[in-house]
Amino acid sequence: MRTCFLVILCLVWSLLGVAQVSIPSSHLPRVGDTVTQGTDNLPGTVRNLSSGRNQRWDLTVLEAPFLRQAIWKPASKGAYPQAFRNATLCVQSDPLTESYYRSEGGSLILVGSIGPDPLNISRKSFQYFNGGLIERKFPMRYGEGINADSEVVLLYGESEIPSWLRKKLPFSPDSLRLKIDYDRNFYTDGYGKLVSPGGFFDVLRQKMTQTIDFELEAKVGRRRWQNITRSIKDKQLLRRQQQIVYSFYSPEEKEPVARLWMSDNERKVARADFFNNEPQQKVQSESSIKPDLYASPNPAIASVRFEFLNLPSGTYTLSIFNILGQREWQKQYVINGNFTEKVDITSFKKGTYLYSLKDETGRTISAKKLMVIRP
């Protein structure tokens, strides 16, 4: 049914013209607005990523094992409203992060968040953006752009410094201070029509280029803070990060109908979020997504995608067993954040299998059925 729907959309798409799109200030989120989207951490090839007028973007290759749902709430209803007193809204931006915002004019400004920091030193960091960091600004029109910047300072006491990080330091400190500088450039670089698993939309595309710079300071006793950014043993840890994200806005929906995170060389899509309100697909609230392993599609024919979600950093072993308990496939992974793996199962016979995930202590995290079918 879904395939037929998308084929029909593509046929209609080819016959329609494209009018220039603009997004009004009324698209700022409000209390009660609901975000329903799928996330593809291993997207297929997106053929057209061109900018400019009258574009047609086809994202029908995207898929997700389930849909995530989050609701914009008053900041006072968040888990830590006292930490962000000038925020007016909050939302579970991903399963591990709650973000707090305020509206100012036509801008949606990120005040702060609770969740993993950019280096995964802590999974529950209180991040305060100095002066706030712009995430969206309306009205939005083709050819317009803005710049935004902010700074976050995080402090870690001696007991909060993980062993993996301590091994990379030039000496053993009592405390660390991590300074994170964010610099964003937004430019609305295209408009046209977009087709995705969530439907068919007139859209305006905005390109965000974000640069993140790090500075690490250490302190021992009553001595002054010492900058150890260049002295750290792992030179890659604090290297500059650059992210490019394409967001597609439609006058029909308040949230972006698609968002693409690009690879370092900007040649392919590394991750994709897409709007989807299909009533047949399983929906989970962000707060209910527990650490687990998900397989899709299931039943599978030629390949299956395993999604490692919200697992604590560590070493894990994924195994697939046949109905007799014989191991058919196994691989070990070092996980630090969400991760997706695509496994070729063309050599598997038709039938029922069991896939299981164990941590480095041998404890089973997840064990579920996998159906393999043949056309």
N, C-alpha and C positions, 0 to 999 in steps of 0.2 A: 504493500500500500504506500509506504513512504517513498519507495523508488519511483512508482508511477506519479506520485504527487510532484516530485522533484523534476521528473522528465517534462511534465506538463508546464511547470513553472519556467523551465529553460526554453521551451517552445514559445511561450508567451513573451518571455524576456527578449527574445531576438526580434520581436515585432514592434516592441514599444520604443518610443523615443525617450530622451532624458531631459528633464527640466532642471535648472539649477536649484539646489537645495540650500536652505538656511535653517538654523536651529535657534528658536527664541529663548529668552531668559526664563520662560516658564518651565524649561526642562531641568531646572535645579531640583534635586530630590527633596521630598517632603516626608514628614512622618506618615507611616503606613504604606509607602511605596514598596513594592516587592520586586526583588531581583531573582529571576529564574534563568539559570544558564547551565550549559554543559562545558566541561573543560577537556580538551584534547591535548595530552602531554606528548603525543607522538604523531603529529599531524602529517597527512600525506602531502603530496606536492600541490601547492597552490599555484596555478599556472600564471595568473596575471596579478602582479603587484604594482602595476604602473600608476603613476600619478597623472593629474590633469583632468580636463573636462570630459564629460560623457563617457566615463569608464564603465566597464561591466566586470564585476568581481564575482568569481564562482568559488564558494567555500563549501560545496556539497560533499567534499571528501572528509569533512570533520565528523568525528563521532565521540561519544562519551558513554561510560558504563552506566551512569545515572546523572540526573540533573541536581544541581545545588540550588537551594532557595534561601535567600536572606531578606530580612525586612528592616527598613530604615526605622529607627526608634528615636524617641527623645533621648538626649544625652543622659538625662537623669535616670533612665531605665537601663543604662549600660552596667557592666560589672564594676567599673571604677570611675563613676562620675566625678568624685571629689578630686581626682587627679587631673582632670581637664575642665576646669571651671568655666572657661569661656567657650566651650563647645555647646552646640545646640542639637546636634544629631549624632547618632552612632550606628554602625552597621558591622556585622561579622563579615569582614572583607575576604577572609578565607578561614578554613577550619581552625587555624591556630592564632588568628589575629583579629582583634576587635579595634576598629578605627573610629576616631572621634573627629567631627567636622563642625565648621560654622559657615554660614552663608554671609557674603559681604558684597553688596551690589549684585553683579551677575556672576560672582565667583564662588565656587565650592572650594573651601580651604581646609586642608588637612591640619588639624591642631596637634594630634598625637595618636599613638597606637600602643597596644599591649600585645606582644607576640615576639617571634624570633627576630633578633637583630640581623643586619645584612651579612655578618660573618658567622652566624650560628654559634656565637659564644654562649648565648643564653636563649632558651626557648620562651622566656617570659620577661622581656625587657620593656620598661616603660620609656617610650621614645617621645620626647617633646620637641616639636619642630619650632625653632626660634622664629617668632613672627608668623608662623604658619607657612604651609607650602601649597600653592595653587594646584588643584587637580583638574578642574574644569572652569572654563569661563564662557559665558553666554552674553549676548547672542554670538553665534558662530557662523562665519561666512567664508566662502571660498577665497583663498589668497591672503587671509589675515593670519597673524601670528603674535605670540606674546612670549616673554621670558619670565622665569620664576626661579627663586633660589631660597635655600634655608639651611640651617645647621642643626644637628643633633649631637648632644654630648652624653655619653654613657659611662657610668662609673661601676667598677667591679672590685669588690673587696677580695681579700686573700682567699676566702673559702669559695668565692664565686668564679675563680679562674680555673677553667677545666684543665686537666692534666695534659691533653693534647696541645693546648696553647702554651702552657708553661714550658714544655719541651722546646718550643720555638723561640723563646725569649733569651736575650743575652745574659740575664741574671734573674734571680727569683725575687719578685717585688711583693710588697704588702698590698698594693692596689694598682689598678690600671684605669686610665682614662682614654676612651676612644672618641675621637671627634670625626663626625661624618658630615661632609659638605655635599649638598644636593644642588645641581644646576640643571634646569629644564628649559628646553626650547620647544614650544608648540607651534606648529604651522599647518594650516588647513590646506592640504595639497591636492585634493581631488574631490569630485562628486560624480555620481552616476547611480547605477543599480547594482544591488548585491543579492545573490541567492545563497542561502545557507540551509542547514537542517531545520532552522527555525522559521523559514519562509522567504518571502520576496520583498525587498525594501528599496525605496529611494533613499540614498544615503549621502552624507558628507563625510569625507575621510580626513582625520587629523593625525599628523605624524608628531610623536613626541620623542625627542632625543634627550636622554637623561645621562648626565655624567655624575659619578659618585667618587669622591676622593676621601681617603682615610688618613688619619694621623693618630698614632698610638703613643701615649705617654705612660711612664711607670714611676712609682714612688716607693721608697724604702724609708720607714721610720719617719723622722721629722725633716728629712731632706726635701729639696724642691722637686717638683715634677721634672722628669727627664724625658726628652723626646727620643724614642727608640724605634721610630718608623723605619729608618735605614739600617738599624742594627739587628732587626729580627731575622732569624735564620731562613725562614720561608719567604722568599721575595715575592712570590705570587699571592700570598695571603692579603697583602695591603695594596696590591696594584689597583690602578684606576679601573673602575667599571664603567662601561658605556652600554646603555640599553636603548633600543629603538622599538617603539610600540606604535602600531597603527590602530586607531579606534574609529569605528564606523558608527555614526550617529544618524538616526532616522527621526523625522518629525512625528512618527507614529509611536515611538517608545522613548521613555525618559532615560533609560540606561543604554549604553552602546549595544547595538545588536550583534556586534562582533568586535573582538580585540585580539590582535596578533602580536606576539612577542617574537622578535626576529633573532636569528643567530648572530654571532659576533661579526661575520662578514656580510650580513644583511642579504644573503642569497637565498635563505630558506626560512620557513616559519618553525620556530623552536617550540612554541606553545600557542594554543588558541582557546579563547573563551567565546561562546556563541549563545545568543538568546534563543530560548526554545520553550514553548508552552504546550508541547505535545502532551495531551492528557493520558496517553497510553504509557508514557515513560515514567519510571520510578523517580520520585522527587524526594530529596533529603534536605533538611535544614542544615546550614553550615555547622551549627553547634552540635548536631547529632552525628556527624561523620567521625567515627572512632578510628584509631590506628588499625589498619587492616590491609588486606591484599584483595584486589578485584580483578576478575578476568572478563574480557569482552572481545568479540562476541562470544556468547555461550548459549546455545551450541555454536561450535566453530568448524570451519571446513579446512582451510589451508594454513591459517595462522591465528594466533591468539595474543592479545595484548594484556600484560599484567601490569596493574597500576599499584605501586607501593605508596600508600597515603598516610601521612601524619605519624610515621614510625619514628621512634627515638633514633638518633644517630648510632650506627653500629654495623656489625657484620651479620648478614642474613643468608640463609640457604633456601633456595626455592627448588622443590622436587615435584615431579609428576609421576604417579604410579598407575599401573593398569589395574583392572578389577581383581587380579590375583595377588596384588600387593608387590608386584615386581616394578622396580624403578625403571622408567623409560627415558627420563631426562632429569638433569640436575645442574644447577649453577649457583655460584656464590656471589654475593653483592656487598659492597660497602656503601651503605645508605647514609646520606646527609641531606635530608629534604625529600620532597616528593619526587618520584622517579617512575618512568614507564619503560617496559621492555617488550619487544615484539618477538615472539617465539614461533619458529617454523614447525608445523605439526603435520606436514604432508606425508611423513613416513609413519605416522600413527594409523592404526587400523580403526575402523568405525567402532564406536562403543563408548562406555563410561569409564572415566578416569578420575583420579583424585589428585588435586594439587595441594601442597602444603608448604608453609613457610615457617622456618625455625630461626631463632636468634642464636647468637654465638655461644650461649649456654646449653643449647639443645632443646630449649623450651619451644613448644609449638605455638605459634602466634595465630595461625589461621589454617584451616583444612576444609576444603570445599570440593564439590563435584564439578567436573568438566566434561561436557558432552562433545564428542567428535562425530560429525556426520559426513557423508559423502554424497555428492549430487548423482 
